[in-house]
Amino acid sequence: MVDDEETILDIFKEYLEFASNYTVLTAADGLEALEIIKRE
């Protein structure tokens, strides 16, 4: 999930992990998201 609002990321991350048992990765912007994708 990518969003520049840390609070939004935290809320949705917690909800998705709780509701679905998924592991949710977060990033503050597109570049950070691409770095995470390359790593994972």
Biopython code that builds the backbone (N, CA, C, O; Angstrom):
import numpy as np
from Bio.PDB.StructureBuilder import StructureBuilder

atoms = [
    (1, "MET", "N", (0.845, -1.136, 0.000)),
    (1, "MET", "CA", (0.000, 0.000, 0.000)),
    (1, "MET", "C", (0.909, 1.222, 0.000)),
    (1, "MET", "O", (1.920, 1.253, 0.701)),
    (2, "VAL", "N", (0.541, 2.233, -0.794)),
    (2, "VAL", "CA", (1.347, 3.446, -0.899)),
    (2, "VAL", "C", (0.479, 4.649, -0.564)),
    (2, "VAL", "O", (-0.599, 4.826, -1.131)),
    (3, "ASP", "N", (0.952, 5.465, 0.351)),
    (3, "ASP", "CA", (0.275, 6.715, 0.699)),
    (3, "ASP", "C", (1.270, 7.592, 1.431)),
    (3, "ASP", "O", (2.117, 7.095, 2.172)),
    (4, "ASP", "N", (1.169, 8.887, 1.229)),
    (4, "ASP", "CA", (2.105, 9.789, 1.899)),
    (4, "ASP", "C", (1.642, 10.188, 3.296)),
    (4, "ASP", "O", (2.354, 10.899, 4.006)),
    (5, "GLU", "N", (0.463, 9.740, 3.692)),
    (5, "GLU", "CA", (-0.053, 10.004, 5.034)),
    (5, "GLU", "C", (0.218, 8.782, 5.910)),
    (5, "GLU", "O", (-0.420, 7.743, 5.744)),
    (6, "GLU", "N", (1.150, 8.905, 6.827)),
    (6, "GLU", "CA", (1.538, 7.767, 7.662)),
    (6, "GLU", "C", (0.362, 7.227, 8.472)),
    (6, "GLU", "O", (0.248, 6.017, 8.670)),
    (7, "THR", "N", (-0.502, 8.111, 8.937)),
    (7, "THR", "CA", (-1.660, 7.678, 9.727)),
    (7, "THR", "C", (-2.579, 6.788, 8.900)),
    (7, "THR", "O", (-3.062, 5.765, 9.384)),
    (8, "ILE", "N", (-2.817, 7.178, 7.654)),
    (8, "ILE", "CA", (-3.665, 6.375, 6.764)),
    (8, "ILE", "C", (-3.035, 5.001, 6.542)),
    (8, "ILE", "O", (-3.721, 3.981, 6.594)),
    (9, "LEU", "N", (-1.726, 4.982, 6.296)),
    (9, "LEU", "CA", (-1.030, 3.707, 6.105)),
    (9, "LEU", "C", (-1.195, 2.807, 7.321)),
    (9, "LEU", "O", (-1.495, 1.621, 7.189)),
    (10, "ASP", "N", (-0.999, 3.370, 8.494)),
    (10, "ASP", "CA", (-1.091, 2.574, 9.721)),
    (10, "ASP", "C", (-2.490, 2.000, 9.920)),
    (10, "ASP", "O", (-2.640, 0.828, 10.265)),
    (11, "ILE", "N", (-3.511, 2.825, 9.703)),
    (11, "ILE", "CA", (-4.896, 2.386, 9.908)),
    (11, "ILE", "C", (-5.250, 1.253, 8.953)),
    (11, "ILE", "O", (-5.753, 0.213, 9.376)),
    (12, "PHE", "N", (-4.985, 1.456, 7.660)),
    (12, "PHE", "CA", (-5.345, 0.436, 6.679)),
    (12, "PHE", "C", (-4.494, -0.813, 6.816)),
    (12, "PHE", "O", (-4.985, -1.921, 6.604)),
    (13, "LYS", "N", (-3.230, -0.650, 7.164)),
    (13, "LYS", "CA", (-2.351, -1.807, 7.367)),
    (13, "LYS", "C", (-2.897, -2.680, 8.494)),
    (13, "LYS", "O", (-3.024, -3.894, 8.341)),
    (14, "GLU", "N", (-3.215, -2.057, 9.617)),
    (14, "GLU", "CA", (-3.748, -2.818, 10.750)),
    (14, "GLU", "C", (-5.063, -3.498, 10.389)),
    (14, "GLU", "O", (-5.279, -4.662, 10.725)),
    (15, "TYR", "N", (-5.943, -2.766, 9.701)),
    (15, "TYR", "CA", (-7.236, -3.334, 9.328)),
    (15, "TYR", "C", (-7.062, -4.532, 8.400)),
    (15, "TYR", "O", (-7.643, -5.590, 8.640)),
    (16, "LEU", "N", (-6.269, -4.374, 7.346)),
    (16, "LEU", "CA", (-6.094, -5.455, 6.377)),
    (16, "LEU", "C", (-5.423, -6.669, 6.995)),
    (16, "LEU", "O", (-5.805, -7.802, 6.703)),
    (17, "GLU", "N", (-4.436, -6.451, 7.838)),
    (17, "GLU", "CA", (-3.765, -7.582, 8.477)),
    (17, "GLU", "C", (-4.705, -8.304, 9.435)),
    (17, "GLU", "O", (-4.687, -9.532, 9.518)),
    (18, "PHE", "N", (-5.522, -7.552, 10.154)),
    (18, "PHE", "CA", (-6.456, -8.153, 11.101)),
    (18, "PHE", "C", (-7.585, -8.880, 10.373)),
    (18, "PHE", "O", (-7.936, -10.005, 10.731)),
    (19, "ALA", "N", (-8.147, -8.243, 9.360)),
    (19, "ALA", "CA", (-9.326, -8.781, 8.682)),
    (19, "ALA", "C", (-9.004, -9.945, 7.754)),
    (19, "ALA", "O", (-9.871, -10.777, 7.485)),
    (20, "SER", "N", (-7.778, -10.015, 7.264)),
    (20, "SER", "CA", (-7.508, -11.004, 6.225)),
    (20, "SER", "C", (-6.285, -11.882, 6.485)),
    (20, "SER", "O", (-6.018, -12.812, 5.725)),
    (21, "ASN", "N", (-5.556, -11.597, 7.535)),
    (21, "ASN", "CA", (-4.317, -12.325, 7.829)),
    (21, "ASN", "C", (-3.254, -12.183, 6.740)),
    (21, "ASN", "O", (-2.364, -13.026, 6.626)),
    (22, "TYR", "N", (-3.344, -11.119, 5.943)),
    (22, "TYR", "CA", (-2.301, -10.819, 4.963)),
    (22, "TYR", "C", (-1.177, -10.062, 5.647)),
    (22, "TYR", "O", (-1.386, -9.410, 6.669)),
    (23, "THR", "N", (0.014, -10.153, 5.079)),
    (23, "THR", "CA", (1.108, -9.284, 5.486)),
    (23, "THR", "C", (1.070, -8.085, 4.556)),
    (23, "THR", "O", (1.148, -8.240, 3.338)),
    (24, "VAL", "N", (0.953, -6.897, 5.116)),
    (24, "VAL", "CA", (0.813, -5.680, 4.316)),
    (24, "VAL", "C", (2.103, -4.888, 4.397)),
    (24, "VAL", "O", (2.585, -4.568, 5.484)),
    (25, "LEU", "N", (2.654, -4.575, 3.240)),
    (25, "LEU", "CA", (3.845, -3.739, 3.158)),
    (25, "LEU", "C", (3.406, -2.327, 2.815)),
    (25, "LEU", "O", (2.501, -2.131, 2.003)),
    (26, "THR", "N", (4.043, -1.349, 3.430)),
    (26, "THR", "CA", (3.651, 0.037, 3.189)),
    (26, "THR", "C", (4.838, 0.847, 2.697)),
    (26, "THR", "O", (5.995, 0.530, 2.974)),
    (27, "ALA", "N", (4.513, 1.909, 1.954)),
    (27, "ALA", "CA", (5.531, 2.819, 1.445)),
    (27, "ALA", "C", (4.951, 4.223, 1.410)),
    (27, "ALA", "O", (3.752, 4.411, 1.205)),
    (28, "ALA", "N", (5.823, 5.209, 1.614)),
    (28, "ALA", "CA", (5.390, 6.601, 1.639)),
    (28, "ALA", "C", (5.269, 7.199, 0.239)),
    (28, "ALA", "O", (4.595, 8.212, 0.058)),
    (29, "ASP", "N", (5.916, 6.581, -0.755)),
    (29, "ASP", "CA", (5.834, 7.093, -2.125)),
    (29, "ASP", "C", (6.160, 5.983, -3.116)),
    (29, "ASP", "O", (6.528, 4.873, -2.731)),
    (30, "GLY", "N", (6.021, 6.299, -4.381)),
    (30, "GLY", "CA", (6.230, 5.304, -5.422)),
    (30, "GLY", "C", (7.639, 4.745, -5.466)),
    (30, "GLY", "O", (7.827, 3.548, -5.682)),
    (31, "LEU", "N", (8.625, 5.598, -5.264)),
    (31, "LEU", "CA", (10.011, 5.129, -5.292)),
    (31, "LEU", "C", (10.286, 4.137, -4.174)),
    (31, "LEU", "O", (10.942, 3.117, -4.383)),
    (32, "GLU", "N", (9.785, 4.441, -2.999)),
    (32, "GLU", "CA", (9.958, 3.513, -1.879)),
    (32, "GLU", "C", (9.235, 2.197, -2.163)),
    (32, "GLU", "O", (9.741, 1.125, -1.831)),
    (33, "ALA", "N", (8.058, 2.278, -2.773)),
    (33, "ALA", "CA", (7.304, 1.072, -3.116)),
    (33, "ALA", "C", (8.090, 0.198, -4.088)),
    (33, "ALA", "O", (8.131, -1.023, -3.933)),
    (34, "LEU", "N", (8.713, 0.819, -5.090)),
    (34, "LEU", "CA", (9.509, 0.057, -6.053)),
    (34, "LEU", "C", (10.700, -0.611, -5.385)),
    (34, "LEU", "O", (11.050, -1.740, -5.729)),
    (35, "GLU", "N", (11.325, 0.072, -4.439)),
    (35, "GLU", "CA", (12.443, -0.520, -3.704)),
    (35, "GLU", "C", (11.983, -1.741, -2.914)),
    (35, "GLU", "O", (12.672, -2.760, -2.875)),
    (36, "ILE", "N", (10.824, -1.633, -2.291)),
    (36, "ILE", "CA", (10.279, -2.755, -1.519)),
    (36, "ILE", "C", (9.972, -3.926, -2.446)),
    (36, "ILE", "O", (10.266, -5.075, -2.116)),
    (37, "ILE", "N", (9.384, -3.638, -3.599)),
    (37, "ILE", "CA", (9.052, -4.695, -4.559)),
    (37, "ILE", "C", (10.315, -5.410, -5.016)),
    (37, "ILE", "O", (10.326, -6.637, -5.119)),
    (38, "LYS", "N", (11.362, -4.675, -5.288)),
    (38, "LYS", "CA", (12.621, -5.285, -5.719)),
    (38, "LYS", "C", (13.205, -6.178, -4.629)),
    (38, "LYS", "O", (13.778, -7.227, -4.921)),
    (39, "ARG", "N", (13.057, -5.760, -3.373)),
    (39, "ARG", "CA", (13.593, -6.510, -2.233)),
    (39, "ARG", "C", (12.807, -7.782, -1.962)),
    (39, "ARG", "O", (13.382, -8.817, -1.626)),
    (40, "GLU", "N", (11.511, -7.703, -2.106)),
    (40, "GLU", "CA", (10.635, -8.827, -1.725)),
    (40, "GLU", "C", (10.554, -9.807, -2.803)),
    (40, "GLU", "O", (9.865, -10.819, -2.668)),
]
sb = StructureBuilder()
sb.init_structure("model")
sb.init_model(0)
sb.init_chain("A")
sb.init_seg("    ")
for serial, (resi, resn, name, xyz) in enumerate(atoms, 1):
    if name == "N":
        sb.init_residue(resn, " ", resi, " ")
    sb.init_atom(name, np.array(xyz, "f"), 0.0, 1.0, " ", f" {name:<3s}", serial, name[0])
structure = sb.get_structure()
